Amino acid sequence: VSTQNVERLVAPVALVVAAALLGSVFSRETEIYFITALLAVGFVVALYLFVGNSGVLSFGHASFVAVGAWAAGVLSVPVNEKSLIFSSLFPVLGEHSVGNVASLAVAAAVGGAYALFVGLPLMRLSGLTAGIATFAVLEITHNILRYWDRIGPGTNSFSSVPETTGLTQAAIGALIAIGVAFAYQTSRLGRQLRAVREDSAAARAVGIGVVRQRLWAFGLSGALAGLAGGLYVHFIPLSTEDVYLNLTFVTLAMLVIGGAGSLWGAVVGALAVSALDSFLAEAESGIGVGGVSVDFPSGSRLIVVGFLMALVLILRPSGITGGREFSLARMRGKETS
Amino acid sequence: VTGLVAALNAQTVVDAVGLGAIYGLMAIGIGLVFGVLRLVNFAYGQLVMAGAFALAVASERDWPAWAGIVLCFAVVLALTAAMNQFVFRPLRAQSPAVMLVATFAAAFLLQSVALIWFGPLGKPATSLAELNRPISIGSVDIRKITIVAIVVAAIFLVALVLLLERTTIGLHMRAAALDFSTARLLGVRAERVIGTAVLISGVLAAAVAVLLTVQSPLVTPGFGLSQTIVVLAGVVLGGMNRLSSAALGGFSIGFVSGLLGGALPTAQSQYLPSVVFGLVIIVLLVRPDGLFARSTTAERV
């Protein structure tokens, strides 16, 4: 491992640890913003592992977050409360519950397995087609989770899931995501996938299996998304709408704003947008800035994030970090090849 | 199956045709812009939403119906022009995937603006409510709006075919959709072609806004979003590369949704989106040019 590589791992890790430490010195209300930010790092790094390394767009990652959250949530509600919360759960789900760590492991496993299952047919697509197909996956997952109440709360929200996700667990989750993403992108597999991203014809010519490499990344990325979903459901009572279009949009915006080309960009994007978002959330309930009371109307958060995202796409498509190894703009080269 | 057939009375069929007509109009709006820009406009539904809010504001102030419709068209066209200027134009050189992400951002931007402006509960648009009254033809009660939707769609379709087949700008648009760079070399003005396509798609969005608000008068910030998602699926299913197949795809998905939604019990029809999007994935994998494409072309969507 070279010095350069160490720097590349240490910088995002340091940022996450700093955020976690900073969060612990403030009050309980402020802590929530930091936990949300650390969870966002998990979502964005999971998305980055696939999108950043493969150069293929995915609108489907919220579905892996969703299945992870559903798995962890259903398995974490105490058995004696299940009949009250879920109307018609499968008996095998209704009669068993597992502990916190086990539920997170299951979330990651389910997220990864689902991504592999979905990715098997989908990974040969790229460009616009991949975008639409993964969006279709999101629609199907949302539709099924919303109406199939044998595997979850259906149209209701989760309740009675132990709220174990605090600063510590959220930070550990973010660090695991960063560690896995870093290990992947420095591994042989990661380099092969980036070769496919840069020039799929040349990569194929030297014997790299395009679909197989993408599938690896998709599965791994799905597992990280599932883990993040598990942490999410242990944080707030989720419903299907929390893991649908808004999450897709915000996660994608964070990645684009930070820079889809680098792990650093993913982490910076997640934390920077979260910081801005927290500020605006405070501002929506009225905040004093330098003696002047600024009062933003509720809903201004998504406006600012959407505006920033459009601005970054137009002015600096490689994101605020520059994402040196790769930029979304280069996906154009892939499209025409 | 017999239950299904029995439930398929004439009324359901006519309503389904009406829904198909509206979805077909949206599909043309999306397909026209895709043809010249290779851009999937995810924010199309928000244009419809803006037009619907214009109608709601007009009806709140007791404006006559025609004034509301004028306002609706003005708002949607202004917004379309702004979107073309500030989103489509700067991103024209980017890949279709980047443009899709950008219109995704534009969609959320517009939706949040509407959320701030009008609140999450929305406003009712009621000035055209009388079109919801049925008229009886034989034993079938048909709501006036269904007839209006079908007629409007037919008029737009004929006008569009005439424009594309009989005018110079139409010829240029068809050429641009086939091969933009060659068309430019042969003297087709890019800005005019793109501007016209975007403008027409805006006109269609405004028309759809009028038709949809009659059917569901409560306008919320999410208005038009779910329809756009379904229409996008229809456009992909039909085939994005040709306007006629995109339009047919949009119509079919509206027609089938209307038919099954009316005929199936809720317990089954609620999974309709899964079936539709499952089909989308299968079509993208096996027949990327779409179900209604005439022949397979070299270019993939």
Interface residues (C-beta under 8 A of the other chain):
Chain A: L57 P121 L122 R124 L125 G127 L128 T129 A130 G131 I132 A133 F135 A136 V137 E139 I140 N143 I144 Y147 L245 N246 F249 L252 A253 V256 P297 S298 G299 S300 R301 L302 I303 V305 G306 F307 M309 A310 L313 I314 P317 L328 A329 M331 R332 K334 E335
Chain B: R38 V40 V87 P90 L91 A93 Q94 S95 P96 A97 V98 L100 V101 A102 F104 A105 A106 F108 L109 Q111 S112 V113 L115 I116 L225 I229 L232 A233 V236 Q270 Y271 P273 S274 F277 G278 V280 I281 L284 L285 P288 R300 V301
